[in-house]
Amino acid sequence: MRRKKHSNKKDYMSEQMDKELERLERDITALYSNVSKEVMIEFTKFTDTFKEENEKYRAMVEAGDMSKEEYTLWLQRKTVQSDMYKATIDSMADTLMRADQVAMAMVNGALPNVVAQSFNFVQSLGFAAADKAGLSVGTFQIYNTETVKALLDGKDVLKPKVDIPEDLRWNKDKLNKAINQSIIKGESMDDAAKRLQQVANMDNNAAIRNARTAITSAENLGRSESADKLKEMGIPEKEVWSCIYDSRTRDSHLILDGTVRDENGYFGADFLETPLRYPADPLGDPEEIYNCRCRMDIQLKGIDHSKDEELYKQFMQENYPDDWKNLQENAHYQDKEREKMATKEYQKVLKTINQNGYLEV
């Protein structure tokens, strides 16, 4: 299939979603920064129990009174073979697992507002297009966060969750490897502690990848739901795949760029093993979903899309001022809640997370 050239200029809502993702990444990074410190404190408490003895043996190695191999064997017995070490690893892995839960709750807490804003954005432009075309299309159906929560519970959507047993296993493995590698290389316990920071950084990076994918999926779900509503009302529109042109963009998504969603509601039906309803569609194959940054543009006749911000805000503020205000306040509230969760009080915050991974508001 020949790829069509398509402008990758972002519309107003995509720019807003980028800002939301930046704020989310900031809060997630702050969370893991605190967690990293806690992990190092836990490890330091353990190493303090044999600090004096360790310093004596390291001095003996430097003086040539003990071989490096003998010291390494002693250190291994003192650390990885001790019950206290195993308890420390369990505690650090649990600390990281709890942080992973909080990070995913941060992401899930942002999703309803993302879907609502995206849905309302497209609907407002659709009604502006209908007005210009002289079409009578009835009443605008606004999405608020409560409506979207119900929608997300009843649809196949990307809501990141933590597999607790697998998460604990992964973290224990990485923590053990970091410390063992440090011992084998003859590094100090301070250097070993620094290696543990790298494990926390890996969890942080994974959480940010999940956040990016989930926000992209939620934004495009809102656009897709809205496009379906516009079709039902007889408003002419086209759903077009739009990707970002850089070295990280998948070849398959470059092929999809500029293509129109088919009559069955799919992109890539002629070459993807699992066609996609929209970018970051959770029903798609993992290799097509994760880290996706594409979006679904909704093209409407008679609309100057360079003025979509003005059209969106004017429509919402004139017709639904209370709902508009509530959406803005909810986004602000969620941001403040994430900031709280990023502090050392994050374990207490876990109590505010329900079984679906959303913050109780």
KEZA-280206 format. One line per 4 residues: number of its first residue (from 1); for each residue x, y, z of C-alpha. Coordinates in nm, 4 decimals. Layout:
<nodes>
NUM) X Y Z  ...
</nodes>
This chain:
<nodes>
1) 0.0000 0.0000 0.0000  0.1356 0.3394 -0.0956  0.1855 0.5706 0.2007  0.0155 0.9072 0.1770
5) 0.1952 1.2167 0.2903  0.0231 1.3598 0.5937  0.0980 1.6629 0.8058  0.2120 1.5650 1.1542
9) 0.1213 1.9042 1.2986  -0.0551 1.8440 1.6278  -0.3970 1.9863 1.6979  -0.4872 2.1727 2.0156
13) -0.6038 1.8668 2.2113  -0.2944 1.6641 2.1250  -0.0810 1.9485 2.2550  -0.2848 1.9480 2.5779
17) -0.2397 1.5727 2.6125  0.1356 1.6144 2.5663  0.1342 1.8624 2.8552  -0.0698 1.6213 3.0678
21) 0.1818 1.3466 2.9928  0.4690 1.5762 3.0870  0.3041 1.6473 3.4220  0.2374 1.2779 3.4748
25) 0.5976 1.1869 3.3951  0.7158 1.4555 3.6367  0.5088 1.3118 3.9187  0.6101 0.9527 3.8432
29) 0.9780 1.0516 3.8410  0.9351 1.2314 4.1735  0.7719 0.9190 4.3170  1.0617 0.6930 4.2172
33) 1.3157 0.9477 4.3352  1.1720 0.9126 4.6853  1.1453 0.5359 4.6512  1.5084 0.5118 4.5426
37) 1.6106 0.6915 4.8603  1.4015 0.4536 5.0703  1.5566 0.1496 4.9040  1.9056 0.2839 4.9718
41) 1.8151 0.3524 5.3356  1.6934 -0.0064 5.3753  2.0130 -0.1431 5.2224  2.2309 0.0862 5.4325
45) 2.0603 -0.0357 5.7503  2.1554 -0.3896 5.6520  2.5168 -0.3107 5.5639  2.5604 -0.1096 5.8843
49) 2.5268 -0.4354 6.0775  2.8682 -0.5466 5.9492  3.0194 -0.2128 5.8437  3.3085 -0.2202 6.0908
53) 3.4026 -0.5771 6.0022  3.3773 -0.5008 5.6316  3.6064 -0.1996 5.6561  3.8621 -0.4084 5.8456
57) 3.8682 -0.6791 5.5773  3.8842 -0.4283 5.2918  4.1845 -0.2692 5.4611  4.3462 -0.6137 5.4862
61) 4.2937 -0.6660 5.1116  4.4540 -0.3311 5.0337  4.7456 -0.4203 5.2626  4.7887 -0.7589 5.0965
65) 4.6991 -0.9535 5.4116  4.3875 -1.1022 5.2543  4.3270 -1.2006 4.8935  4.0476 -1.0406 4.6948
69) 3.8960 -1.3848 4.6422  3.8879 -1.4549 5.0160  3.7258 -1.1183 5.0822  3.4642 -1.1786 4.8093
73) 3.3735 -1.5177 4.9599  3.3395 -1.3638 5.3059  3.1236 -1.0812 5.1726  2.8990 -1.3255 4.9878
77) 2.8467 -1.5270 5.3058  2.7743 -1.2079 5.4979  2.5237 -1.0795 5.2451  2.3531 -1.3044 4.9920
81) 2.3677 -1.6142 5.2114  2.2263 -1.4512 5.5240  1.8638 -1.4507 5.6369  1.8872 -1.0797 5.7119
85) 1.9917 -1.0142 5.3516  1.6968 -1.2126 5.2175  1.4608 -1.0187 5.4432  1.6148 -0.6918 5.3211
89) 1.5706 -0.7932 4.9567  1.2077 -0.8862 5.0269  1.1496 -0.5497 5.1925  1.3128 -0.3511 4.9098
93) 1.1205 -0.5466 4.6457  0.7974 -0.4764 4.8340  0.8844 -0.1056 4.8485  0.9339 -0.0992 4.4709
97) 0.6185 -0.3007 4.4089  0.4132 -0.0538 4.6116  0.5654 0.2311 4.4132  0.4699 0.0523 4.0911
101) 0.1122 0.0267 4.2187  0.1027 0.3963 4.2986  0.2514 0.4887 3.9599  -0.0176 0.2898 3.7782
105) -0.2850 0.4484 3.9990  -0.1488 0.7876 3.8947  -0.1866 0.6872 3.5306  -0.5330 0.5377 3.5714
109) -0.6482 0.8422 3.7631  -0.5654 1.0613 3.4628  -0.7465 0.8513 3.2013  -1.1142 0.9532 3.2525
113) -1.0354 1.3213 3.2095  -0.8215 1.2492 2.9024  -1.1037 1.0540 2.7363  -1.3622 1.3187 2.8297
117) -1.1578 1.6121 2.7021  -1.0791 1.4357 2.3744  -1.4389 1.3299 2.3200  -1.5767 1.6788 2.3882
121) -1.3107 1.8392 2.1695  -1.4121 1.6374 1.8632  -1.7846 1.6752 1.9376  -1.7573 2.0543 1.9619
125) -1.5819 2.0726 1.6246  -1.8402 1.8366 1.4771  -2.1249 2.0596 1.5920  -1.9454 2.3628 1.4504
129) -1.9201 2.1787 1.1171  -2.2889 2.0853 1.1325  -2.3809 2.4466 1.2019  -2.1848 2.5675 0.8988
133) -2.3491 2.3019 0.6819  -2.6965 2.3922 0.8073  -2.7537 2.0454 0.9550  -2.9931 1.9886 1.2448
137) -2.8266 1.7224 1.4592  -2.9922 1.7391 1.7984  -2.8276 1.7729 2.1382  -2.4584 1.7588 2.2187
141) -2.3702 1.4678 2.4491  -2.1015 1.5899 2.6834  -1.8632 1.3492 2.8538  -1.7667 1.4145 3.2145
145) -1.5281 1.2045 3.4223  -1.8066 1.0026 3.5876  -1.9557 0.9146 3.2491  -1.6137 0.8067 3.1258
149) -1.5428 0.5887 3.4306  -1.8573 0.3913 3.3498  -1.7536 0.3791 2.9842  -1.4065 0.2477 3.0687
153) -1.5501 -0.0274 3.2875  -1.7589 -0.1552 2.9988  -1.5052 -0.1425 2.7168  -1.1733 -0.2961 2.6169
157) -0.9435 -0.0167 2.7269  -0.5816 0.0070 2.8255  -0.5731 0.0407 3.2046  -0.2245 -0.0419 3.3340
161) -0.2200 -0.2776 3.6311  0.0531 -0.4337 3.8426  0.0883 -0.8120 3.8451  0.2030 -0.8242 4.2076
165) 0.3686 -1.1734 4.2114  0.5479 -1.1050 3.8826  0.6450 -0.7548 3.9916  0.7953 -0.8844 4.3173
169) 0.9801 -1.1618 4.1335  1.1241 -0.9178 3.8790  1.2348 -0.6674 4.1415  1.3951 -0.9345 4.3629
173) 1.5854 -1.0699 4.0645  1.7135 -0.7263 3.9626  1.8065 -0.6299 4.3197  1.9950 -0.9555 4.3732
177) 2.1798 -0.9203 4.0436  2.2782 -0.5608 4.1207  2.4270 -0.6517 4.4582  2.5954 -0.9710 4.3362
181) 2.7519 -0.7869 4.0440  2.8871 -0.5269 4.2825  3.0363 -0.7945 4.5101  3.1952 -0.9849 4.2224
185) 3.3539 -0.6628 4.0943  3.4868 -0.5872 4.4421  3.2961 -0.2633 4.4745  3.2197 -0.0954 4.8048
189) 2.8785 -0.1209 4.9688  2.8241 0.2428 4.8740  2.8715 0.1472 4.5093  2.6355 -0.1455 4.5576
193) 2.3737 0.0917 4.6942  2.4126 0.3093 4.3843  2.3446 0.0070 4.1677  2.0148 -0.0321 4.3496
197) 1.9200 0.3134 4.2263  1.9452 0.1755 3.8741  1.6791 -0.0837 3.9592  1.4455 0.1924 4.0779
201) 1.5243 0.3815 3.7573  1.4212 0.0773 3.5522  1.0851 0.0700 3.7327  1.0532 0.4438 3.6723
205) 1.1212 0.4064 3.2995  0.8723 0.1208 3.2712  0.6059 0.3270 3.4478  0.6628 0.6202 3.2119
209) 0.6353 0.3901 2.9085  0.3057 0.2591 3.0437  0.1889 0.6146 3.1079  0.2732 0.7253 2.7552
213) 0.0917 0.4294 2.6017  -0.2145 0.4643 2.8258  -0.2534 0.8391 2.7651  -0.2211 0.7870 2.3880
217) -0.4782 0.5077 2.4030  -0.7214 0.7128 2.6150  -0.6920 1.0189 2.3924  -0.7622 0.8157 2.0807
221) -1.0457 0.6251 2.2483  -1.2144 0.9589 2.3186  -1.1670 1.0640 1.9571  -1.2976 0.7311 1.8299
225) -1.6091 0.7396 2.0504  -1.6778 1.0938 1.9386  -1.6308 1.0113 1.5705  -1.8846 0.7292 1.6042
229) -2.1362 0.9731 1.7574  -2.0833 1.2228 1.4753  -2.1513 0.9500 1.2193  -2.4737 0.8541 1.3967
233) -2.5856 1.2191 1.3707  -2.5029 1.2370 1.0006  -2.2127 1.4801 1.0312  -1.9592 1.4140 0.7497
237) -1.6123 1.3362 0.8873  -1.3044 1.1233 0.8236  -1.0800 0.9491 1.0767  -0.7179 0.9742 0.9628
241) -0.4091 0.8099 1.1155  -0.1395 1.0650 1.1999  0.2082 0.9694 1.3161  0.5235 1.1483 1.4263
245) 0.8123 1.1411 1.1813  1.1303 1.0417 1.3621  1.3638 0.7444 1.4076  1.1443 0.5912 1.6797
249) 0.8314 0.5600 1.4648  0.7432 0.2046 1.3614  0.7528 0.1254 0.9907  0.3981 -0.0070 1.0118
253) 0.2771 0.3230 1.1569  0.4567 0.5176 0.8856  0.2635 0.3078 0.6351  -0.0597 0.3871 0.8185
257) 0.0094 0.7613 0.8261  -0.2496 0.9505 0.6238  -0.4760 0.6484 0.5750  -0.8495 0.6674 0.6508
261) -1.0231 0.4268 0.8897  -1.2228 0.1800 0.6812  -1.6007 0.1274 0.6843  -1.5594 -0.1505 0.9395
265) -1.3827 0.0869 1.1784  -1.0238 -0.0350 1.1360  -0.6828 0.0820 1.0271  -0.4389 -0.1561 0.8569
269) -0.6880 -0.4319 0.7766  -0.4939 -0.5096 0.4578  -0.1554 -0.5726 0.6205  -0.1668 -0.5827 1.0015
273) -0.2217 -0.9220 1.1615  -0.4624 -0.7528 1.4040  -0.6147 -0.4341 1.2575  -0.6391 -0.1366 1.4925
277) -0.9477 0.0680 1.5807  -0.7224 0.3615 1.6661  -0.3577 0.4244 1.7662  -0.2642 0.2350 2.0868
281) -0.5772 0.0200 2.0549  -0.5541 -0.2250 2.3499  -0.6965 -0.5036 2.1324  -0.4015 -0.4755 1.8941
285) -0.0772 -0.6719 1.9012  0.1664 -0.5511 2.1710  0.4348 -0.4596 1.9179  0.1906 -0.2137 1.7584
289) 0.0703 -0.0603 2.0846  0.3391 0.0086 2.3409  0.5126 0.3446 2.3228  0.2838 0.4468 2.0373
293) 0.2675 0.8263 1.9967  0.0296 0.8406 1.6987  -0.3143 0.9964 1.7039  -0.6377 0.9742 1.5095
297) -0.7254 1.3043 1.3423  -1.0927 1.3801 1.2819  -1.1269 1.5822 0.9628  -1.4480 1.7833 0.9212
301) -1.5790 1.9763 0.6228  -1.6002 2.3519 0.6589  -1.3790 2.3670 0.9676  -1.0568 2.5653 0.9826
305) -0.8637 2.3277 1.2079  -0.6046 2.5947 1.2788  -0.8769 2.7567 1.4937  -0.9896 2.4386 1.6708
309) -0.8833 2.5681 2.0155  -1.1016 2.8755 1.9758  -1.3985 2.6715 1.8462  -1.3674 2.4153 2.1262
313) -1.3420 2.6614 2.4132  -1.6138 2.8881 2.2775  -1.8575 2.6013 2.2276  -1.7987 2.4504 2.5725
317) -1.8005 2.7780 2.7641  -2.1135 2.9074 2.5923  -2.3176 2.5884 2.6045  -2.1834 2.3918 2.9013
321) -2.0074 2.6353 3.1360  -2.0525 2.4231 3.4509  -1.9274 2.1034 3.2847  -1.6367 2.2933 3.1311
325) -1.5394 2.4295 3.4713  -1.5689 2.0855 3.6332  -1.3451 1.9246 3.3717  -1.0747 2.1853 3.4283
329) -1.1027 2.1553 3.8062  -1.0891 1.7758 3.7908  -0.7700 1.7851 3.5854  -0.6177 2.0252 3.8386
333) -0.7335 1.8066 4.1287  -0.5821 1.4925 3.9779  -0.2531 1.6731 3.9269  -0.2486 1.7801 4.2931
337) -0.3343 1.4276 4.4046  -0.0450 1.2881 4.2022  0.1913 1.5365 4.3631  0.0826 1.4050 4.7038
341) 0.1328 1.0484 4.5878  0.4846 1.1306 4.4745  0.5894 1.2152 4.8307  0.7104 0.9770 5.0977
345) 0.3489 0.9397 5.2089  0.2782 0.7249 4.9040  0.2177 0.4061 5.1066  -0.0707 0.5759 5.2878
349) -0.2091 0.6873 4.9545  -0.2445 0.3234 4.8501  -0.5544 0.3092 5.0698  -0.7269 0.5549 4.8331
353) -0.6876 0.3264 4.5326  -0.9862 0.1062 4.4536  -0.9766 -0.2333 4.2852  -0.9960 -0.0785 3.9364
357) -0.6835 0.1240 3.9996  -0.8549 0.4620 4.0173  -0.8144 0.7232 4.2870  -1.1264 0.7534 4.4966
361) -1.2517 1.1096 4.4435
</nodes>
